[in-house]
Amino acid sequence: MRPNGQAIRAIRRAQKIGLRSLQQMTGFNRGYLSRLERGHIREPDENHIRTVADALNVAPEAITHQEEV
């Protein structure tokens, strides 16, 4: 599961959630979340994706890239 950092940031901003709030909601530090949004973390643990998706109240598919077949 590859994260789509642009989607994470867009959803977070649309919901008016700052990185500090997302940090509190997920338990991940802001640096990690920022790197995730900027695409610097290519293969995070799937549980991390689920945690972020749950915090944003979206399906994990909404914040990941589609795998090409």
FIRO-251704 format. One record per atom (N, C-alpha, C): z, x negated, y; residue number from 1; residue in one letter; atom name. Coordinates in steps of 0.1 Angstrom, whole numbers, plus 5000, padded with zeros to 4 digits. Layout:
REM residues N
- Z; X; Y; NUM; a; CA $
...
This chain:
REM residues 69
- 5000; 4992; 4988; 1; m; N $
- 5000; 5000; 5000; 1; m; CA $
- 5000; 4991; 5012; 1; m; C $
- 4989; 4991; 5020; 2; r; N $
- 4988; 4983; 5032; 2; r; CA $
- 4992; 4992; 5044; 2; r; C $
- 5001; 4987; 5052; 3; p; N $
- 5005; 4995; 5064; 3; p; CA $
- 4994; 4996; 5074; 3; p; C $
- 4992; 5007; 5081; 4; n; N $
- 4983; 5008; 5092; 4; n; CA $
- 4992; 5008; 5105; 4; n; C $
- 4993; 4996; 5111; 5; g; N $
- 5002; 4994; 5122; 5; g; CA $
- 4999; 5003; 5134; 5; g; C $
- 4986; 5004; 5136; 6; q; N $
- 4981; 5013; 5148; 6; q; CA $
- 4986; 5027; 5146; 6; q; C $
- 4985; 5032; 5134; 7; a; N $
- 4989; 5046; 5131; 7; a; CA $
- 5005; 5047; 5132; 7; a; C $
- 5012; 5037; 5128; 8; i; N $
- 5027; 5037; 5129; 8; i; CA $
- 5030; 5038; 5144; 8; i; C $
- 5024; 5029; 5152; 9; r; N $
- 5027; 5029; 5166; 9; r; CA $
- 5023; 5042; 5173; 9; r; C $
- 5011; 5047; 5170; 10; a; N $
- 5007; 5059; 5176; 10; a; CA $
- 5016; 5071; 5173; 10; a; C $
- 5020; 5072; 5160; 11; i; N $
- 5029; 5083; 5156; 11; i; CA $
- 5042; 5082; 5163; 11; i; C $
- 5047; 5070; 5163; 12; r; N $
- 5061; 5067; 5169; 12; r; CA $
- 5060; 5070; 5184; 12; r; C $
- 5050; 5066; 5191; 13; r; N $
- 5049; 5069; 5205; 13; r; CA $
- 5047; 5084; 5208; 13; r; C $
- 5039; 5090; 5200; 14; a; N $
- 5036; 5105; 5201; 14; a; CA $
- 5049; 5113; 5200; 14; a; C $
- 5058; 5108; 5192; 15; q; N $
- 5071; 5114; 5189; 15; q; CA $
- 5082; 5109; 5199; 15; q; C $
- 5077; 5101; 5208; 16; k; N $
- 5086; 5095; 5218; 16; k; CA $
- 5098; 5088; 5212; 16; k; C $
- 5096; 5080; 5202; 17; i; N $
- 5106; 5072; 5195; 17; i; CA $
- 5104; 5058; 5199; 17; i; C $
- 5114; 5051; 5204; 18; g; N $
- 5113; 5037; 5207; 18; g; CA $
- 5116; 5029; 5195; 18; g; C $
- 5113; 5016; 5196; 19; l; N $
- 5115; 5007; 5185; 19; l; CA $
- 5130; 5006; 5181; 19; l; C $
- 5139; 5007; 5192; 20; r; N $
- 5153; 5007; 5189; 20; r; CA $
- 5158; 5019; 5181; 20; r; C $
- 5152; 5030; 5184; 21; s; N $
- 5155; 5043; 5177; 21; s; CA $
- 5150; 5042; 5163; 21; s; C $
- 5138; 5037; 5161; 22; l; N $
- 5132; 5035; 5148; 22; l; CA $
- 5141; 5025; 5140; 22; l; C $
- 5145; 5015; 5146; 23; q; N $
- 5154; 5005; 5140; 23; q; CA $
- 5167; 5012; 5134; 23; q; C $
- 5173; 5021; 5143; 24; q; N $
- 5185; 5028; 5138; 24; q; CA $
- 5182; 5037; 5127; 24; q; C $
- 5170; 5044; 5127; 25; m; N $
- 5167; 5054; 5117; 25; m; CA $
- 5163; 5047; 5104; 25; m; C $
- 5158; 5035; 5104; 26; t; N $
- 5153; 5029; 5092; 26; t; CA $
- 5163; 5018; 5087; 26; t; C $
- 5170; 5012; 5096; 27; g; N $
- 5179; 5001; 5092; 27; g; CA $
- 5172; 4987; 5092; 27; g; C $
- 5159; 4987; 5096; 28; f; N $
- 5151; 4975; 5097; 28; f; CA $
- 5152; 4970; 5111; 28; f; C $
- 5152; 4956; 5113; 29; n; N $
- 5153; 4951; 5126; 29; n; CA $
- 5140; 4953; 5134; 29; n; C $
- 5142; 4953; 5147; 30; r; N $
- 5130; 4955; 5156; 30; r; CA $
- 5119; 4945; 5154; 30; r; C $
- 5122; 4933; 5152; 31; g; N $
- 5112; 4923; 5150; 31; g; CA $
- 5103; 4926; 5138; 31; g; C $
- 5110; 4931; 5127; 32; y; N $
- 5102; 4934; 5115; 32; y; CA $
- 5093; 4946; 5118; 32; y; C $
- 5098; 4956; 5125; 33; l; N $
- 5091; 4968; 5128; 33; l; CA $
- 5079; 4965; 5138; 33; l; C $
- 5081; 4956; 5147; 34; s; N $
- 5071; 4952; 5156; 34; s; CA $
- 5060; 4944; 5149; 34; s; C $
- 5064; 4935; 5140; 35; r; N $
- 5054; 4928; 5132; 35; r; CA $
- 5046; 4938; 5123; 35; r; C $
- 5053; 4948; 5118; 36; l; N $
- 5046; 4958; 5109; 36; l; CA $
- 5035; 4965; 5118; 36; l; C $
- 5039; 4969; 5130; 37; e; N $
- 5030; 4976; 5138; 37; e; CA $
- 5018; 4968; 5143; 37; e; C $
- 5020; 4955; 5144; 38; r; N $
- 5010; 4946; 5149; 38; r; CA $
- 5001; 4941; 5137; 38; r; C $
- 5004; 4945; 5125; 39; g; N $
- 4996; 4941; 5113; 39; g; CA $
- 4999; 4927; 5108; 39; g; C $
- 5011; 4922; 5111; 40; h; N $
- 5015; 4908; 5107; 40; h; CA $
- 5021; 4909; 5093; 40; h; C $
- 5025; 4920; 5088; 41; i; N $
- 5031; 4922; 5075; 41; i; CA $
- 5021; 4930; 5067; 41; i; C $
- 5013; 4923; 5058; 42; r; N $
- 5002; 4929; 5051; 42; r; CA $
- 5006; 4936; 5039; 42; r; C $
- 5017; 4932; 5032; 43; e; N $
- 5021; 4938; 5019; 43; e; CA $
- 5036; 4940; 5019; 43; e; C $
- 5041; 4950; 5027; 44; p; N $
- 5055; 4952; 5026; 44; p; CA $
- 5059; 4959; 5014; 44; p; C $
- 5072; 4959; 5011; 45; d; N $
- 5077; 4967; 4999; 45; d; CA $
- 5073; 4981; 5001; 45; d; C $
- 5069; 4988; 4991; 46; e; N $
- 5065; 5002; 4992; 46; e; CA $
- 5077; 5011; 4997; 46; e; C $
- 5089; 5007; 4993; 47; n; N $
- 5100; 5014; 4998; 47; n; CA $
- 5102; 5013; 5013; 47; n; C $
- 5098; 5002; 5019; 48; h; N $
- 5098; 5001; 5033; 48; h; CA $
- 5088; 5011; 5040; 48; h; C $
- 5077; 5012; 5034; 49; i; N $
- 5067; 5021; 5040; 49; i; CA $
- 5072; 5036; 5039; 49; i; C $
- 5078; 5039; 5028; 50; r; N $
- 5084; 5052; 5026; 50; r; CA $
- 5095; 5055; 5036; 50; r; C $
- 5104; 5045; 5038; 51; t; N $
- 5115; 5046; 5047; 51; t; CA $
- 5109; 5049; 5062; 51; t; C $
- 5099; 5041; 5066; 52; v; N $
- 5093; 5043; 5079; 52; v; CA $
- 5087; 5057; 5080; 52; v; C $
- 5080; 5061; 5070; 53; a; N $
- 5073; 5074; 5069; 53; a; CA $
- 5083; 5085; 5070; 53; a; C $
- 5094; 5084; 5063; 54; d; N $
- 5105; 5094; 5063; 54; d; CA $
- 5111; 5095; 5077; 54; d; C $
- 5113; 5083; 5083; 55; a; N $
- 5119; 5083; 5097; 55; a; CA $
- 5110; 5090; 5107; 55; a; C $
- 5097; 5088; 5105; 56; l; N $
- 5087; 5095; 5114; 56; l; CA $
- 5083; 5109; 5110; 56; l; C $
- 5089; 5113; 5098; 57; n; N $
- 5086; 5126; 5093; 57; n; CA $
- 5071; 5129; 5090; 57; n; C $
- 5065; 5119; 5083; 58; v; N $
- 5051; 5120; 5079; 58; v; CA $
- 5050; 5115; 5065; 58; v; C $
- 5039; 5118; 5059; 59; a; N $
- 5036; 5113; 5045; 59; a; CA $
- 5033; 5098; 5046; 59; a; C $
- 5036; 5090; 5036; 60; p; N $
- 5033; 5076; 5036; 60; p; CA $
- 5018; 5073; 5038; 60; p; C $
- 5009; 5083; 5033; 61; e; N $
- 4995; 5081; 5035; 61; e; CA $
- 4991; 5081; 5049; 61; e; C $
- 4999; 5087; 5058; 62; a; N $
- 4996; 5088; 5072; 62; a; CA $
- 4997; 5075; 5079; 62; a; C $
- 5005; 5066; 5073; 63; i; N $
- 5007; 5053; 5080; 63; i; CA $
- 5002; 5041; 5071; 63; i; C $
- 4993; 5044; 5062; 64; t; N $
- 4988; 5033; 5054; 64; t; CA $
- 4972; 5034; 5054; 64; t; C $
- 4966; 5022; 5051; 65; h; N $
- 4952; 5022; 5050; 65; h; CA $
- 4947; 5028; 5037; 65; h; C $
- 4936; 5034; 5037; 66; q; N $
- 4930; 5039; 5025; 66; q; CA $
- 4924; 5028; 5017; 66; q; C $
- 4927; 5027; 5005; 67; e; N $
- 4922; 5017; 4996; 67; e; CA $
- 4907; 5020; 4993; 67; e; C $
- 4899; 5010; 4995; 68; e; N $
- 4885; 5011; 4991; 68; e; CA $
- 4882; 5009; 4977; 68; e; C $
- 4874; 5018; 4971; 69; v; N $
- 4871; 5017; 4956; 69; v; CA $
- 4858; 5010; 4954; 69; v; C $
